[in-house]
């Protein structure tokens, strides 16, 4: 498994941790916003916690407040790749 998170993996984590089913293709859509999928900061906090447990790295503060899937992935992947490079 790659160290970076992709849209299908994010969709699976949201389903498992926030209980919301989202087509990964919809997450990739330009302008997609977590609000339109019914995913709030508490749901994202669950995803962040799972990622921190998996990768053993503190995910950038604010990832749970990301408004878009693209923003969330950028924050998470930045933190994960920074640890891998350390």
The 8 nearest C-alpha neighbors of each residue, nearest first, counted from 0:
[[1, 2, 3, 4, 8, 5, 54, 53],
 [0, 2, 3, 4, 5, 80, 79, 76],
 [1, 3, 0, 79, 4, 80, 76, 83],
 [4, 2, 76, 1, 5, 79, 80, 75],
 [3, 5, 76, 8, 72, 2, 9, 6],
 [4, 6, 8, 7, 9, 3, 72, 10],
 [5, 7, 9, 8, 23, 10, 26, 27],
 [8, 6, 23, 10, 9, 5, 11, 22],
 [9, 7, 11, 5, 10, 6, 12, 4],
 [8, 10, 6, 12, 11, 7, 13, 5],
 [9, 11, 7, 13, 8, 12, 23, 21],
 [12, 10, 14, 8, 9, 13, 15, 7],
 [13, 11, 15, 9, 14, 10, 16, 46],
 [14, 12, 17, 10, 16, 11, 15, 19],
 [13, 15, 18, 19, 11, 20, 12, 17],
 [14, 16, 12, 13, 18, 17, 11, 19],
 [17, 15, 13, 45, 12, 14, 18, 46],
 [16, 18, 42, 13, 19, 14, 15, 45],
 [19, 17, 14, 15, 16, 13, 20, 42],
 [18, 20, 14, 17, 13, 21, 38, 37],
 [21, 19, 14, 18, 22, 10, 13, 11],
 [22, 20, 10, 23, 19, 25, 36, 26],
 [21, 23, 25, 24, 26, 10, 20, 7],
 [24, 22, 7, 26, 25, 6, 10, 21],
 [25, 23, 27, 22, 26, 28, 6, 7],
 [26, 24, 28, 23, 27, 22, 21, 31],
 [25, 27, 23, 24, 28, 68, 31, 6],
 [28, 26, 24, 25, 29, 23, 6, 31],
 [27, 29, 25, 31, 26, 30, 24, 23],
 [30, 28, 31, 27, 26, 69, 25, 32],
 [29, 31, 28, 32, 67, 27, 69, 26],
 [32, 30, 28, 29, 67, 26, 33, 68],
 [31, 33, 67, 34, 35, 66, 30, 68],
 [32, 34, 38, 36, 35, 67, 66, 37],
 [35, 33, 37, 36, 32, 38, 39, 66],
 [34, 36, 33, 37, 32, 31, 38, 39],
 [37, 35, 33, 34, 38, 21, 32, 19],
 [36, 38, 34, 35, 39, 33, 19, 42],
 [39, 37, 33, 36, 34, 42, 40, 17],
 [40, 38, 42, 41, 37, 43, 34, 33],
 [39, 41, 43, 63, 42, 64, 44, 38],
 [42, 40, 44, 43, 39, 45, 63, 17],
 [43, 41, 17, 45, 39, 44, 40, 38],
 [42, 44, 63, 46, 40, 45, 41, 47],
 [43, 45, 41, 47, 63, 42, 46, 40],
 [46, 44, 48, 42, 43, 16, 47, 49],
 [45, 47, 43, 49, 44, 48, 16, 12],
 [48, 46, 44, 50, 45, 49, 43, 51],
 [49, 47, 45, 51, 46, 50, 44, 52],
 [48, 50, 52, 46, 47, 51, 53, 45],
 [49, 51, 53, 47, 52, 48, 54, 46],
 [52, 50, 48, 56, 55, 54, 49, 53],
 [51, 53, 49, 55, 50, 54, 48, 56],
 [54, 52, 50, 51, 55, 49, 56, 48],
 [53, 55, 51, 56, 52, 50, 79, 2],
 [56, 54, 51, 52, 53, 57, 50, 79],
 [55, 57, 51, 54, 58, 79, 82, 78],
 [58, 56, 51, 59, 55, 78, 60, 79],
 [57, 59, 78, 75, 56, 51, 60, 47],
 [58, 60, 78, 62, 61, 74, 57, 75],
 [61, 59, 62, 58, 63, 57, 64, 74],
 [60, 62, 64, 63, 59, 65, 74, 58],
 [63, 61, 65, 64, 71, 60, 59, 74],
 [62, 64, 43, 44, 40, 61, 65, 47],
 [63, 65, 61, 62, 40, 66, 43, 39],
 [66, 64, 62, 71, 63, 67, 70, 61],
 [65, 67, 32, 33, 64, 70, 68, 34],
 [66, 68, 32, 70, 69, 33, 65, 31],
 [67, 69, 71, 70, 26, 72, 33, 32],
 [70, 68, 72, 67, 71, 73, 27, 26],
 [69, 71, 73, 67, 68, 72, 65, 74],
 [72, 70, 68, 74, 65, 69, 73, 62],
 [73, 71, 75, 69, 74, 70, 76, 68],
 [72, 74, 70, 76, 71, 75, 77, 69],
 [75, 73, 77, 71, 72, 76, 62, 59],
 [76, 74, 72, 78, 77, 73, 58, 71],
 [77, 75, 79, 3, 73, 78, 74, 72],
 [76, 78, 74, 80, 75, 79, 73, 81],
 [79, 77, 81, 75, 76, 58, 80, 59],
 [78, 80, 76, 82, 81, 77, 75, 83],
 [79, 81, 83, 82, 77, 78, 76, 84],
 [82, 80, 84, 78, 79, 83, 77, 85],
 [83, 81, 85, 79, 80, 84, 78, 56],
 [84, 82, 80, 81, 85, 79, 2, 78],
 [83, 85, 81, 82, 80, 79, 78, 77],
 [84, 82, 83, 81, 80, 79, 78, 56]]
